């Protein structure tokens, strides 16, 4: 039987063991994966709302940034309650709404057919139901994380410090302070890493927990994630070095974090743009995801906070190498580099 053959291969060391997180982590993992599925379902309902509006020739979702925001929700609810006058519907616009009232009136002028109104009502009701389920799931997630979180240490009295600024994560972020709970679970704030928001940090803990002892080094961790070269060697020659295909949820979260750093004004954003100019977009995303994985591994295993000043030394070394290369190039062309005088 196949199971007997697999058991024999594993007993003689020909199969690698899987990584099972702790039981309490698996419970949180199941809830977080369910939440991720509900978020996707809510986006499908929003697309159905857009489709129903398009079929009625209503372009309000092209004027609004978010049809599920305050203005969009008020307009859709008024339409479902029987209001058809565009001028009356436009009165629901928020005071911070950028488009003019005349533009909104034009966008709300269309053909309110009964069948499309029915589809709109079902899609909007489905979205509201999924949002209610997400809220209930957030309460259960918060309860479980609170049970696993150790009590905060009693610190001596000190002058009040400014609270760290949390990163914007959009409407799909949990309703509770997940970053604070995760910082107490890991004993280090992973949200301080550029590109890692509360969703990425929660995905990391839900899939792995706080114990990475199953991975002896960062090399083992990045290899398990599939963000390092999968060298295929034959006769001492590397035939291929592509990363292996993977559906690891942590890898997907790290890739999204790497892509979010494209325009970031920080050390990792500069590193990504430098890699992109040298290697191309796809390879740069993988390389930066590999770097983020190593940073997170060190933070979790050593309980050390993120230190952006460590990148300053490599930045100075990189500047010195660039100057040396430019000076050599200028010398070959018969020129000499001269530093510009400091402005008064």
C-alpha positions as CSV (number, residue, x, y, z in Angstrom):
1,X,0.0,0.0,0.0
2,X,1.1,3.5,-0.6
3,X,0.9,4.4,3.1
4,X,3.2,1.5,4.0
5,X,5.7,2.5,1.3
6,X,5.7,6.1,2.5
7,X,6.1,5.0,6.1
8,X,9.1,2.9,5.1
9,X,10.7,5.7,3.2
10,X,10.3,8.0,6.2
11,X,11.7,5.4,8.6
12,X,14.9,5.1,6.6
13,X,15.3,8.9,6.3
14,X,14.4,9.4,2.6
15,X,11.5,11.8,3.3
16,X,11.6,15.1,5.0
17,X,9.4,15.8,7.9
18,X,6.6,18.4,7.6
19,X,6.3,21.4,9.9
20,X,3.3,21.1,12.2
21,X,2.8,24.2,14.4
22,X,1.5,23.8,18.0
23,X,-2.2,22.9,18.5
24,X,-3.2,26.3,19.8
25,X,-1.5,27.9,16.7
26,X,-3.4,25.6,14.4
27,X,-6.6,26.8,15.9
28,X,-5.7,30.4,15.1
29,X,-4.5,29.4,11.7
30,X,-7.9,27.8,10.8
31,X,-9.7,31.0,11.9
32,X,-7.3,33.3,10.0
33,X,-7.6,31.2,6.8
34,X,-11.4,31.4,7.2
35,X,-11.1,35.2,7.6
36,X,-9.0,35.4,4.4
37,X,-11.7,33.4,2.5
38,X,-14.4,35.8,3.8
39,X,-12.4,38.8,2.7
40,X,-12.2,37.4,-0.8
41,X,-16.0,36.6,-0.7
42,X,-16.7,40.2,0.3
43,X,-14.7,41.4,-2.7
44,X,-16.8,39.2,-5.0
45,X,-20.0,40.7,-3.6
46,X,-18.6,44.2,-4.3
47,X,-17.9,43.2,-7.9
48,X,-21.5,42.0,-8.2
49,X,-22.6,45.4,-6.9
50,X,-20.5,47.1,-9.6
51,X,-22.0,44.8,-12.2
52,X,-25.6,45.6,-11.2
53,X,-24.8,49.3,-11.3
54,X,-23.2,49.0,-14.7
55,X,-26.3,47.2,-16.0
56,X,-28.5,50.1,-14.8
57,X,-26.1,52.6,-16.5
58,X,-25.2,54.1,-13.1
59,X,-21.6,55.2,-13.0
60,X,-21.5,56.1,-9.4
61,X,-18.8,53.5,-8.6
62,X,-16.5,55.1,-11.1
63,X,-16.9,58.5,-9.3
64,X,-16.6,57.0,-5.8
65,X,-13.3,55.6,-4.7
66,X,-15.0,53.0,-2.6
67,X,-18.7,52.0,-3.1
68,X,-18.7,50.5,0.4
69,X,-17.6,53.8,2.0
70,X,-19.9,56.2,3.8
71,X,-21.2,58.0,0.7
72,X,-21.5,54.8,-1.4
73,X,-23.3,52.8,1.3
74,X,-25.8,55.6,1.9
75,X,-26.5,55.9,-1.8
76,X,-27.0,52.2,-2.4
77,X,-29.2,51.9,0.7
78,X,-31.4,54.8,-0.6
79,X,-31.7,53.2,-4.0
80,X,-32.8,49.9,-2.4
81,X,-35.3,51.7,-0.3
82,X,-37.0,53.1,-3.5
83,X,-35.3,56.4,-4.1
84,X,-34.7,57.1,-7.8
85,X,-34.2,60.9,-8.0
86,X,-30.5,61.6,-8.8
87,X,-30.6,65.0,-7.1
88,X,-32.0,63.5,-3.9
89,X,-29.5,60.6,-4.0
90,X,-26.6,63.1,-4.5
91,X,-27.5,64.7,-1.2
92,X,-26.0,61.7,0.6
93,X,-22.5,62.8,-0.5
94,X,-20.0,63.3,2.4
95,X,-18.6,66.8,3.0
96,X,-15.1,65.5,2.1
97,X,-16.3,64.0,-1.2
98,X,-14.0,65.3,-4.0
99,X,-16.4,65.2,-7.0
100,X,-19.0,67.9,-7.3
101,X,-22.7,67.4,-6.7
102,X,-23.4,67.9,-10.4
103,X,-21.0,65.2,-11.4
104,X,-22.6,62.8,-8.9
105,X,-26.1,63.6,-10.2
106,X,-24.9,62.6,-13.7
107,X,-23.4,59.4,-12.4
108,X,-26.7,58.5,-10.7
109,X,-28.8,59.1,-13.8
110,X,-29.7,55.7,-15.3
111,X,-32.3,53.0,-16.0
112,X,-33.5,51.5,-12.7
113,X,-34.8,48.1,-14.0
114,X,-36.4,45.8,-11.5
115,X,-34.2,42.7,-12.3
116,X,-31.0,44.7,-11.8
117,X,-32.3,46.2,-8.6
118,X,-33.0,42.7,-7.3
119,X,-29.4,41.6,-8.2
120,X,-28.1,44.8,-6.5
121,X,-30.0,44.1,-3.3
122,X,-28.8,40.5,-3.2
123,X,-25.2,41.5,-3.7
124,X,-25.3,44.3,-1.2
125,X,-27.0,42.0,1.4
126,X,-24.4,39.4,0.8
127,X,-21.6,41.9,1.4
128,X,-23.2,43.1,4.7
129,X,-23.6,39.5,5.8
130,X,-20.0,38.7,5.1
131,X,-18.9,41.8,7.0
132,X,-20.9,40.6,9.9
133,X,-19.2,37.2,9.8
134,X,-15.8,38.9,9.6
135,X,-16.6,41.0,12.7
136,X,-17.7,37.9,14.6
137,X,-14.5,36.1,13.5
138,X,-12.4,39.0,14.7
139,X,-13.9,38.8,18.1
140,X,-13.0,35.0,18.3
141,X,-9.5,35.7,17.0
142,X,-9.0,38.4,19.6
143,X,-10.2,36.1,22.4
144,X,-7.9,33.3,21.4
145,X,-4.9,35.6,21.0
146,X,-5.6,37.1,24.4
147,X,-5.6,33.7,25.9
148,X,-2.2,32.9,24.4
149,X,-0.7,36.3,25.1
150,X,1.4,36.6,28.3
151,X,0.7,39.4,30.7
152,X,2.7,42.6,29.9
153,X,5.7,43.1,32.1
154,X,5.4,45.8,34.8
155,X,7.8,48.6,33.7
156,X,9.1,51.3,36.0
157,X,7.5,54.7,35.7
158,X,9.0,56.8,32.9
159,X,8.0,59.9,31.0
160,X,5.2,59.3,28.5
161,X,6.5,58.5,25.1
162,X,4.7,58.9,21.8
163,X,2.9,55.8,20.7
164,X,4.4,54.3,17.5
165,X,2.5,55.1,14.4
166,X,0.7,52.1,13.0
167,X,0.7,51.5,9.3
168,X,-2.5,51.8,7.3
169,X,-3.8,48.4,6.2
170,X,-7.1,49.2,4.6
171,X,-10.5,48.0,5.3
172,X,-9.5,44.3,5.5
173,X,-7.5,44.8,8.7
174,X,-8.7,43.2,11.9
175,X,-11.0,45.3,14.1
176,X,-8.8,44.8,17.2
177,X,-5.2,45.8,18.0
178,X,-3.5,42.8,16.4
179,X,-0.1,44.5,16.2
180,X,-0.1,45.0,20.0
181,X,-1.1,41.4,20.7
182,X,1.4,40.0,18.2
183,X,4.2,42.2,19.7
184,X,3.5,40.6,23.1
185,X,3.4,37.1,21.6
186,X,6.7,37.5,19.7
187,X,8.2,39.8,22.4
188,X,9.2,42.0,19.4
189,X,7.2,44.3,17.1
190,X,7.2,42.8,13.6
191,X,5.1,45.6,12.3
192,X,8.1,47.9,12.7
193,X,9.7,46.3,9.6
194,X,9.0,48.3,6.5
195,X,6.4,46.6,4.3
196,X,5.2,44.3,7.1
197,X,1.7,45.4,8.1
198,X,-0.7,43.8,10.6
199,X,-2.0,41.4,8.0
200,X,1.4,40.1,7.1
201,X,2.4,39.8,10.8
202,X,-0.8,38.0,11.6
203,X,-0.3,35.6,8.7
204,X,3.2,34.8,9.9
205,X,2.1,34.0,13.4
206,X,-1.0,32.0,12.3
207,X,1.1,29.8,10.0
208,X,4.2,29.4,12.2
209,X,3.5,30.5,15.8
210,X,6.3,32.1,17.8
211,X,8.7,29.1,17.9
212,X,11.0,28.7,14.9
213,X,13.3,26.1,16.5
214,X,12.3,23.7,13.7
215,X,14.5,25.8,11.4
216,X,18.1,25.7,12.7
217,X,19.2,28.7,10.6
218,X,17.9,31.4,8.4
219,X,18.9,29.3,5.3
220,X,16.6,26.5,6.4
221,X,13.8,29.0,6.9
222,X,14.1,30.7,3.5
223,X,14.5,27.3,1.8
224,X,11.2,26.1,3.4
225,X,9.5,29.3,2.2
226,X,10.8,28.8,-1.3
227,X,12.4,32.3,-1.7
228,X,16.0,31.1,-2.3
229,X,17.5,29.5,-5.5
230,X,16.6,25.9,-6.0
231,X,20.0,24.9,-7.6
232,X,19.8,21.9,-10.0
233,X,23.4,20.6,-10.2
234,X,24.7,17.9,-12.5
235,X,28.3,17.1,-12.8
236,X,29.3,20.0,-10.7
237,X,27.5,22.4,-13.1
238,X,24.4,24.5,-12.1
239,X,21.7,23.7,-14.7
240,X,19.0,25.9,-13.2
241,X,18.7,28.1,-10.2
242,X,15.1,29.2,-10.2
243,X,13.1,29.3,-7.0
244,X,10.7,26.3,-6.6
245,X,7.0,26.9,-7.1
246,X,5.2,27.3,-3.8
247,X,1.8,28.2,-2.5
248,X,3.1,29.0,1.0
249,X,0.9,31.7,2.5
250,X,3.8,33.3,4.3
251,X,5.7,33.5,1.0
252,X,2.8,35.2,-0.7
253,X,2.6,37.7,2.2
254,X,6.3,38.5,1.9
255,X,6.1,39.0,-1.8
256,X,3.2,41.4,-1.3
257,X,5.2,43.2,1.3
258,X,8.2,43.5,-1.1
259,X,5.9,44.9,-3.9
260,X,4.5,47.5,-1.4
261,X,8.1,48.9,-0.9
262,X,8.4,50.0,-4.6
263,X,7.9,53.7,-3.7
264,X,8.8,53.5,0.0
265,X,11.2,56.2,1.2
266,X,13.2,53.9,3.5
267,X,16.2,51.7,3.4
268,X,14.3,48.6,2.2
269,X,12.6,50.6,-0.5
270,X,16.0,51.8,-1.8
271,X,17.2,48.2,-1.7
272,X,14.3,47.1,-3.8
273,X,14.7,49.8,-6.4
274,X,18.4,49.0,-6.7
275,X,17.6,45.3,-7.2
276,X,14.9,46.1,-9.7
277,X,17.3,48.1,-11.8
278,X,19.8,45.3,-11.8
279,X,17.8,42.1,-11.9
280,X,14.3,43.1,-13.1
281,X,11.0,43.3,-11.3
282,X,10.1,39.6,-10.6
283,X,13.6,38.7,-9.4
284,X,13.8,41.8,-7.2
285,X,10.5,40.9,-5.5
286,X,11.8,37.4,-4.7
287,X,15.2,38.8,-3.5
288,X,13.5,41.3,-1.2
289,X,11.1,38.7,0.1
290,X,14.2,36.6,0.9
291,X,15.7,39.6,2.8
292,X,12.4,40.2,4.7
293,X,12.3,36.5,5.7
294,X,15.8,36.7,7.1
295,X,15.0,39.9,9.0
296,X,11.9,38.3,10.5
297,X,13.7,35.1,11.4
298,X,16.4,37.0,13.3
299,X,13.8,39.2,15.1
300,X,11.7,36.2,16.2
301,X,14.6,33.9,17.2
302,X,16.7,36.4,19.0
303,X,13.9,38.7,20.3
304,X,15.7,41.7,18.8
305,X,13.8,44.8,17.5
306,X,14.2,46.0,14.0
307,X,17.2,48.3,13.7
308,X,17.2,50.5,10.5
309,X,20.6,52.0,11.4
310,X,22.3,48.7,10.5
311,X,21.7,49.6,6.9
312,X,23.7,52.8,7.2
313,X,27.0,51.0,7.2
314,X,26.2,49.1,4.0
315,X,24.9,52.3,2.4
316,X,28.3,54.1,3.1
317,X,30.2,51.1,1.8
318,X,28.1,51.1,-1.4
319,X,28.7,54.8,-1.8
320,X,32.4,54.4,-1.5
321,X,32.3,51.6,-4.2
322,X,30.3,53.8,-6.5
323,X,32.7,56.7,-6.2
324,X,35.7,54.4,-6.8
325,X,34.0,53.0,-9.9
326,X,33.1,56.4,-11.2
327,X,36.6,57.7,-10.6
328,X,38.2,54.8,-12.5
329,X,35.7,55.4,-15.4
330,X,36.5,59.1,-15.5
331,X,40.2,58.4,-15.5
332,X,39.8,56.1,-18.5
333,X,38.0,58.9,-20.3
334,X,40.7,61.5,-19.5
335,X,38.7,63.3,-16.7
336,X,39.0,63.6,-13.0
337,X,36.2,63.6,-10.4
338,X,36.2,66.8,-8.3
339,X,33.7,67.1,-5.4
340,X,31.5,70.1,-5.5
341,X,32.1,72.8,-2.9
342,X,29.6,72.9,0.0
343,X,27.0,75.6,-0.4
344,X,27.3,78.4,2.1
